[in-house]
Amino acid sequence: MVTPATGVLMLSVALGLGYFRVLPRQKTYPRAAWKTLPILLLALYGLLVGAPALLILSLLLGAAGDGFLAFDGARAFVGGLVAFLLSHLAYAVVMAPLGVPGLMFADAWRPVAGALILVATLAVVCLIRRQAGRLLPAILAYVAVFLLVAWMALRIPGPWVILGTAIFILSDTLLALRRFRWGPDHRFDNPAGYAVWATYYAAQLILTVTLSSDRAI
């Protein structure tokens, strides 16, 4: 028997997949609403299964960020940046008590993964720094918060939280390159738009299901 929480999760996945058909359409309010709905349903799923309140808040902030980024313009981008920065701060607080002291260096792959995330993130910042212009300080603040989330994730047992976080970072990397490096006429722009949504929704789904459980796995 399908529980209400499972039904909500399945609906979120269905709408998340359905957004691929809506994504190339004109940027309208109905399109923006569809973009936010899968994440709002993840927040409802978290509420139904008794997830931490900050996890639910993080998802709500993520949905707000999606709403901003569904439109063009500097103000919309800044709104999305602020919303996701606060969302990631909430993620970091949720992850903090799940970490195990010393685990970061207990497995060889963890510091390697951390180093790769750091190097890749800084490389992208270097690539976009000129095009970012006055937004660069805000982007650097965002990057610092996301690196904090990555650090917290690397201290948690099991691979799923760090996998979700790494995919989230990949999504943000593609988004940054698309906006500041490639532009709408670049040959990578169209496939990058689909890749951003695929990685972003997958990350939110993984983190929601994993962090909603009694313990991270």
N, C-alpha and C positions, 0 to 999 in steps of 0.2 A: 504494500500500500504506500502510495506517495504521500509524504507528509507535506504540510503547507510550506515549510522551509525548503524542501527539495523542489516543490513546484515552482517557488519563486526563483530558485537558482536555475532551474531549467529554462524558465521564461527569460531570465537575464541572458543566458547563453544564446537562446534563440534570437533575441533582439540584438545581441552583440554581433552574431553572424549576419543577421539581416541588415545591419548598418553598412556592410560592404556594398550593398545595392544602392543605398542612399548617399554614400560618401561622395560620388562624383557629381551630385546634383548641385544646383545653385544654393548658396549659403542663405537659408531662410530660417525663421524661427521654428517651423515644424521639424526641419532637419536637425537643428540644434537640440530640440526636445528629444528626438530619437537618440541622439548621441549621448545625452545625459541619462536616459532611462535605464540602460543596462547597469550602470554604476549605482544608480539609486536603488535598483532591485538588489544589488549585492549588499548595500547598506541594510535593506529590509531583511535580507537573509541573515545577516549578522545579528540584527535585533531579535529575530525569531529563534536563533540558536543560542542566544545569551552571550554574544561576543563582547569583548571589552568596549566600553563606551567610546574610548578614544579611537578604536578601529572604525567604528561606525562614523564618528566625526571625520576621520580621515577620508573615508569614502564619500561623504557628503561634500567635503571640500574639493575632492577630486571631481565630482559631478559638476560643482560650480566652475572649476577650472575648465572642464570640457565645454561648458556653456560659453565661457568667454572665448576660448580658442576655436569655437565653431564659426567665428567671424574674423574678418581681416582688420588690420589697423593696429597701431602702437598701443592704444588704450586697452583694446581687447587682449593684446598679448601680455601687457603688464598685469591686467586683472587675472589672467590665467596663471601667470608666473607667481603672483602672490598667493593665490588659492592653493596651488600645488606646493609651494614652499611650506605653508602652514600644514598641508596634508602630510608632507614628509616629516615634519616635526612631530606630528601626532603618531606616525608610524614608528619613529625612533623611540618615543616614550613607551609605546606598546611593546616594542622588541627588547628594550633595555633589561627588564627583569627576567627575560627568558634566556639571557646570555649566561654562559658558563665561564668563570674566570680561568684563563690559561688555555681555553680551547682554540683560540685564534692560532696558536703556534703548536698545537698538539697534532694536527694533521698537516702534512706538507702542502696539500692543495690550497688550504685556506690563505696563508700569506701570499702565495703565488696569485690566487684569484684577486686578492686585495690589491696587489701591486699592478696587475693588469687593468683593473678598473680605474685605479688612480692614473696610470700612464695614459690610458685611452681617453679618459675624461679631460685631462690637461691638454692632450693633443688636440682635441676638438675645440677647446677654449682658445688655443693658439690659432686655430684655423679661422675662427669666426670673430676674433677680437676686434678687428678693424671694422667689419661690417656691423658689429653690435653697437658701436659708438657709445652713446650715453647710457645705453642699457647694460653695458658691460658690468658695472658694479652690482646691479641687481642679479645678473646672471651668475656672477662669482659667488654671491650669497646663496643662491639656489644650489650651485654646485657643492658648496661647503656643507649644506644641509644634507644633500643626497649622499655625499661621501660619509657623513655621519651615519646615515641609515645603512649604508653598505657595511660599515664597521660593526654596527649592532647586529646585522644579519649574519656576519661571519662568525660571531660568537655564539650562535644558536646551534644546537645539535641538529643533525639531519640536513639534507640538501635543499629542501623545498623553499625555505624562506630566502636563502641566498639566490636560488634560481629565479624566484619571482622578482627579487630586487635587481638582479643582473639584467633580466629582460626589461624591466622598467627603465633602467639606465640606457639600454640599447634604444628603446623607444624615444627617450628624450634626446639621445644623440642624433638619431635620424631627424627628429623634429627640428633641432637646432641647425643641422646641416641644410635641411630643406628651406628653412626660413632665411638664414643668414649667408649661406654659401652657394646654394644652387639656384634658387629663384624659380618662378613658375614656368619659365621657358626651358629649363634644363631637362635633359632626357631622363634623368632619375626622378624628377618631381612626381610624376603620376604613380609609378610603383612605390615610391617612398611614402606617399599618402596612405596607401593600403598597408604597407609594412608598419607604419607608425600605429595605426589602429590595431592591427593584429597583435603586435608586441605589447602595446599598452593594455588592451583588454585581457590578454593572457596573464600579464603580470598582476593586474588587480584581482583576477579570478583566483590565481594561485595563492596570493597573499591573504585574500579574504578567507578562503576555505582553510588554509593552514593556521592562520592566527585566530580563527574562530574556535578552533578545537581547544581542548583542555590544556594541551601542551603542543608546542611546535614540533613537527615531524620532518 
